[in-house]
Every structure is written in C-alpha cells, then in structure tokens.
Amino acid sequence: MRVVVYAVATVVVASAVSTLIGPVGYPPGTPRPPLAPPPWAFGVVWPVLYATIGVALATAREPILRAAVLANLALNLSWLVAFRRSAVAGLGVLVALTGLTWALVVRGGLWVLLPYALWLSFATYLNAWIAGWGAPPP
C-alpha cells in the first residue's frame, strides 16, 4: 500500500508543479526532430514515469538513495524552467539529470527507474536537436 501511496502522490505533486510552470513546446521556427513523438505522447508517458519515481522513493532502502531520488525529481522539474530560458540551459540540466538517473539505476539498484532513464536518454536527443537547430534565444 505504501508503494501505491508514494506513486500516486508523486504523480499528483509533479503533475501539479508541471502544470503551474506551464507547457513547454518547440521554440518558434524550430523543426521537429526526426524521431519526435506526437505531442499527446508526453501526456501519457510522464504520469507513468512520475509513478516510477514514487515507487523508487517508497522502495529505496537507504536514506541517501531517497534523498537522491528527491533531488532527481527536483532537477527534473527544474528542467522546465531552464528549457524555457534556453534550449542549451535545458540540455545542461537534462544531461545532469540523465546521469543521476542512470547512477540510481545501476549503482543504486533502483531498476524501477529504468524506463525513466531510457526516456531521459531519448529526451536528451530531442533537447540537443532543439539546442542545435532551434531559433536563437530572444
């Protein structure tokens, strides 16, 4: 039951914060990356990924792992703000976030985060495309 509570709470809190920050889209004049999923896919994928973060919080055995998962979630939400400022800043946050997530999976044994780590790796490609091909910052 604890796992379900953590999963649902993480989805609700992360989704609420994401909604308050506002949607992030492609900068005007930026071509979509060739492998970009349709826009609706993000609304399907992210609640599932937030749930895996909640499961990781509930199942992490050591306080340091739980702290790292919480830091990971905070870094994840900070990407929204960084990317709005510039795709390059967003890419920097995303590279750090992806590295931390893979460390949690491989070194921390939180294999429930594997889909999240894979998605972040793909998101790094999308963000790099936008940073390389996007419109210049305002």
N, C-alpha and C positions, 0 to 999 in steps of 0.2 A: 504493500500500500504506500510506503514511503516513496518508492521509486515513481509511482504514478503521480503523487502529490508534487514532487520535485519537477517532474517532466511538465505537468500542466502549468505549474507556477512559472516555470522558465518560459514556456511558450507565451503565456499571458503577459508577463512583465516585458520580455524582449519585444514582443509584437507591439505593445503599447508604446514603448520608448521609440521603436522604429516609426510608428505612426506619428508620434509627436515631432520627430525630426523631419519627417516628410519623405516622399518618394524620391528616389534617385534614378535618373534616366541618362540617356546618352546626351552629351553636350550638342547643341545645335550644329549642324554641318558635319557631324562625325558619322562616318559609315559604320554600319553594324559589323562586328567581327563575323567572319565566315561561319563559325561554329556557334554563334549566339543562339541560345534557346528563345522560344517565344516569350513575350513579356509575362504571360499568365503563369509560366513555369516557376517563376520566382515566388509567387504567392502560394504555390503548392509545396515547393521544396523547403523554404525557410521554416515554416512551423515544424516540419519533421526534424530538421537539423537542430532547431532550438530544443525540441524534446530530447534529442540525444545528449545535448549539453546538460539538461536537467537530470537525465539518467546518470551521466558521468558524475555530477555533483552528489547524487544520492549514493552512488556505489564506490566513490573514491575512498580508500581506506585510511589514507594519511591526510592530516590537516593541510600539509604543504600542497598536496595534489588538489584538494578542494579549493585552496587559495589560487592555485594556478588556473583552474577551470573558471573561477570567477573573474580573474584577470583577463582570461581569454575572452569571456563574454563581454567584458567592458571594452576590450580592444576591438572586438567585432562591432559593437555599436559605435565606437569612435570612428570606424571606417566611414560611416555615413556622412559624418561631419567633414572628415578630411577630404573625401572624394568630391564633395560639393565645392570645396575650396579649390582643389586642383586634382586632376587625374594622377599626376605624379605623386602628390602627397598621399592620395588614396592608395597608390601602388606601394609606397613605403610601409604604410600601416598593414596592408594586406600581406606583404612578404613577411613581416614580423609575426603576424597572426598565423599565417600558414606554418611557419617554422615552429612556433609554440605548440600548435595543434598536433603536428607530426611528432613532436617530442612527447606530448601527453599520450599519444597512441603507442609509440614504440618504446619509449623509456618508462612511461608511467603505467603501461599496461591497460589503458582505458580504450580498449578496442571498439567500444560502442561509438567512439568519435571517428572511426574510420570513414564513414560516409561524409561526415563534415570535413575531414581533412582532404578527401578527394574533391569535394565540391569547391573548397577554398583553392585548391591547386588549379582547378578549371577557372575559377573566378580571377585568379592571378593572370591567366592568359587574357581573359576579357578586359581586365583593367589595364594590362600592358598594351593591348591593342588600342584602347581609347587614349592612353597616355602618349602613344607613339603616333597615332593618326588623328587624334582629336583636334578640335579647334583650339587655337591659342587661348590661354587664360585671359579673362577680361581685364 
